[in-house]
Amino acid sequence: MPKIKTHQATAKRIKVTGTGKILRSKGFQNHKKAAKSKRSLRKMDDMLPTSAGVARRIRKLVPGLKVRKG
């Protein structure tokens, strides 16, 4: 059985918290910035927790994520 490869593009876009939650960044940050309000650009800087379904899909793409049980 071959090794499972990590999807590197996904691995670079996410962070895992100490409790095991997966955080993602918001999109639409790099194109036509002058048309966006400064407030909306600031809000895009924050990392958001993913929903349960998306987190399940990410864990399949990035099998080496630390999962904290308990």
ROVEXFI-903426 format. One record per residue (C-alpha): residue in one letter; x, z, y. Coordinates in Angstrom, 2 decimals, always signed. Example, Ala and Ser with C-alpha at 12.3 -4.5 7.8 and 13.67 -1.06 7.14 Angstrom:
# ROVEXFI-903426
+------+---------+---------+---------+
! rest !      px !      pz !      py !
+------+---------+---------+---------+
!    a !  +12.30 !   +7.80 !   -4.50 !
!    s !  +13.67 !   +7.14 !   -1.06 !
+------+---------+---------+---------+
END
This chain:
# ROVEXFI-903426
+------+---------+---------+---------+
! rest !      px !      pz !      py !
+------+---------+---------+---------+
!    m !   +0.00 !   +0.00 !   +0.00 !
!    p !   +1.52 !   -0.98 !   +3.37 !
!    k !   +1.86 !   +1.46 !   +6.25 !
!    i !   -0.92 !   +1.61 !   +8.84 !
!    k !   +0.27 !   +0.18 !  +12.14 !
!    t !   -0.57 !   +1.82 !  +15.46 !
!    h !   -2.37 !   -0.35 !  +18.03 !
!    q !   +0.18 !   +0.05 !  +20.83 !
!    a !   -2.04 !   -1.24 !  +23.66 !
!    t !   -4.58 !   +1.48 !  +22.87 !
!    a !   -1.92 !   +4.15 !  +22.43 !
!    k !   -0.53 !   +3.47 !  +25.92 !
!    r !   -3.96 !   +3.75 !  +27.58 !
!    i !   -5.06 !   +7.12 !  +26.25 !
!    k !   -3.95 !  +10.75 !  +26.34 !
!    v !   -4.85 !  +13.59 !  +24.02 !
!    t !   -5.55 !  +17.08 !  +25.35 !
!    g !   -4.36 !  +20.26 !  +23.70 !
!    t !   -7.77 !  +20.76 !  +22.11 !
!    g !   -7.75 !  +17.23 !  +20.66 !
!    k !  -10.07 !  +15.47 !  +23.12 !
!    i !   -9.18 !  +11.86 !  +23.94 !
!    l !   -8.96 !  +10.97 !  +27.63 !
!    r !   -9.20 !   +7.46 !  +29.03 !
!    s !   -8.67 !   +6.04 !  +32.51 !
!    k !  -11.21 !   +4.05 !  +34.45 !
!    g !  -11.02 !   +0.29 !  +34.82 !
!    f !  -11.29 !   -2.08 !  +37.82 !
!    q !   -8.34 !   -0.45 !  +39.61 !
!    n !   -5.92 !   -3.28 !  +40.30 !
!    h !   -7.92 !   -6.24 !  +41.58 !
!    k !   -9.47 !   -6.62 !  +45.05 !
!    k !   -8.55 !   -3.10 !  +46.15 !
!    a !   -9.21 !   -3.86 !  +49.84 !
!    a !  -12.89 !   -4.46 !  +49.08 !
!    k !  -13.30 !   -1.07 !  +47.40 !
!    s !  -13.82 !   +2.14 !  +49.32 !
!    k !  -11.01 !   +4.67 !  +49.39 !
!    r !  -13.34 !   +7.21 !  +47.80 !
!    s !  -14.05 !   +4.98 !  +44.81 !
!    l !  -10.34 !   +4.22 !  +44.39 !
!    r !   -9.57 !   +7.97 !  +44.36 !
!    k !  -12.27 !   +8.58 !  +41.77 !
!    m !  -10.71 !   +5.93 !  +39.52 !
!    d !   -7.48 !   +7.97 !  +39.32 !
!    d !   -9.07 !  +10.63 !  +37.11 !
!    m !   -8.93 !  +10.53 !  +33.32 !
!    l !  -12.30 !  +10.92 !  +31.61 !
!    p !  -13.13 !  +12.21 !  +28.13 !
!    t !  -14.38 !   +9.54 !  +25.74 !
!    s !  -17.69 !   +9.68 !  +23.92 !
!    a !  -17.74 !  +10.61 !  +20.23 !
!    g !  -18.24 !   +7.02 !  +19.03 !
!    v !  -15.42 !   +5.62 !  +21.12 !
!    a !  -13.14 !   +8.48 !  +20.06 !
!    r !  -13.81 !   +7.64 !  +16.41 !
!    r !  -12.85 !   +4.01 !  +17.03 !
!    i !   -9.67 !   +5.02 !  +18.90 !
!    r !   -8.60 !   +7.32 !  +16.06 !
!    k !   -8.76 !   +4.33 !  +13.69 !
!    l !   -6.60 !   +2.23 !  +16.04 !
!    v !   -4.10 !   +5.03 !  +16.65 !
!    p !   -3.80 !   +6.93 !  +13.37 !
!    g !   -0.94 !   +9.17 !  +14.53 !
!    l !   -3.03 !  +11.16 !  +17.03 !
!    k !   -2.87 !  +14.91 !  +16.75 !
!    v !   -6.19 !  +16.31 !  +15.58 !
!    r !   -6.73 !  +20.01 !  +16.08 !
!    k !   -9.12 !  +21.55 !  +13.61 !
!    g !  -10.84 !  +24.87 !  +14.12 !
+------+---------+---------+---------+
END
